[in-house]
């Protein structure tokens, strides 16, 4: 029987917040380190720390020790950040967006099956079973990366000082910030959904936990489709146009959903069906926006991936928290839907600015 730690709900919530904060810190660190020392070494090092931290979680005898190792596990975000940078290292902007679309399509399957796997492990082995699986997966991915991942960064910076001197060129780029904000607002619509969908399912539609769990995965199905469209058409259509089309698809879904709530009697299928449009839109926006932000200064692709990922995570967390705060009994679904629509409109505006900026730079050359 796995040991149990007696902690309050507030402490558990704080631990999740700390985990997200550490995740953001590691995203900021691993990108610049990989631009200096290479993608492969940083990925392998982070996986070693992750495996040891998983073992630490299993062997922990107090909640404080467990939490320390749990926070260290967040270093595995290097795999997410640097896989994107590695793809950009070896592909053009449009090709990178296409490959990222296919990669994230596979990643989107995990939110659909992860809760079921975690629940099964909890029932049969206690909470500690998940950490044995995580440790085993960490070892597998380490071996795979060690045997198969070559170094993709062929233009390492000469020193960290020289690299930081190049940062103003990246951080002063209006296109870089345009792509970052486009991705952040697009993801923000999804985070707003995460902050309020369970409330809508319980309070508005009176769904049971089992049925609600099935409906909550609706955006993931749309996201898989959107990723597939990115993989198929990003090279032919172009990164910026794919992003704009994705934001318009999401906006259409949100407007339809708002209309249903204002003028008809909504049912769960209509609400979660409309949310699928957001999944499709995000599946088109995020791979292309990520490729765009890493293409502004390709020699700093790792840093751009880390900074962009941190901004998106932090912005999404704030939007999710804000959404959850305003949804109190009696408010209904409209406040959340208007937040999601606002995020989508802002995403459309920022990519429109990027398109205009890109055209101006082309004319200048």
C-alpha positions, 0 to 999 in steps of 0.5 A: 500500500502506498504511503499517504500524506495528510495535506489540506486542499489549500496546500495541494493547490499551492503545490500545483501552483509551484509546479507550474511556476517551476515549469515556467522557470525551466522553460526560460533556462533550458532554451538559452542553455541549449543555444549555447551547449546544444539541444542533445546534452540539455535534453539528456541532462534534464531526463536524468534529473527527471528520472532521479526526481521520480525515484525521489517522489517514490521514496519520499517519507514526508510531504515536504521531501515529496514536493521538492522532488515533484517540483524538480520533475518539471525539468522534463519540460526541456523535452517540449521546449527543445524538441520544437527548437530541434525541429526548427533547426533542421526545417524551414519555417513552413516545414517546421510548422508542418512537422510540429502539427504532426508532432502535436497531433500525437501529443494531443492523444495523451489528454484523452487517455492520461486520466483513464490510465492514471485512474486505473493506476490509482485503483490498483497501485495507489498514487505511487503507481503513477510515479513508477510509470513516470520513472519508467517512461523517463528511462525509455525516453532517455535511452531513445534520445541517447541512441537516436537524437543527434545534435541539431544546433549547428550554430552554438553561441560562443559564450553565454555573454555573447548570447545574452548580447544578442537577446535585444535583437530577439526581444525587440522584434515586433514579429516575435512578440506578435507570434507570442501574443497570438499563441498566448491568446489562442491558448488562453481561450482553451485555458478559459475553457479549462477554468470553467468547463467543469462548472458549466457541466455540473451547474448548467447541464447537471452532468454526472462526473463520468459523462462530464469527463467524456465531454471535457475531452471534446477540444482534444478531438478538434485539436488533433484535427487542427494539428492534422490540417497544419501538418498537411497544409502549412507548407502550401498555405503559409504560416501566417495565413494558417494562423489567421484561418485558425483564429477565424474558425475558433471565433466562428465556434464561439459566436455560434455557441453564444448564439445558442445560449442567447436564442435557444435552449442549449444541450451538452452536445451543442456546447461541447460540439461548438468548443470543438471548433476552438480545438480545431483553431488552436490546432492550426494556430499553435504549431504555426505560431510556435514555428513563427516565433522561432523563425524570427531569429533562428540562431536563438530558436531555443531561447525563443521556444522557452520564452514563448512557452513561458509567456503562453503558460503564464498567460493561460494560467492567469486567464484560467484563474480569472475565469474560474473566479467569475463563475459563481452559481447563477452566472451561467456559461456566457461569461466564460464564452465571452472571455473565450471570444475575447481571447480569440479576437485578440489573437486575430488582431495580433496575427493581423499585425504580424502579417502587416509587419511582415509585408512592410519588412518585405517591401523595405527589402 
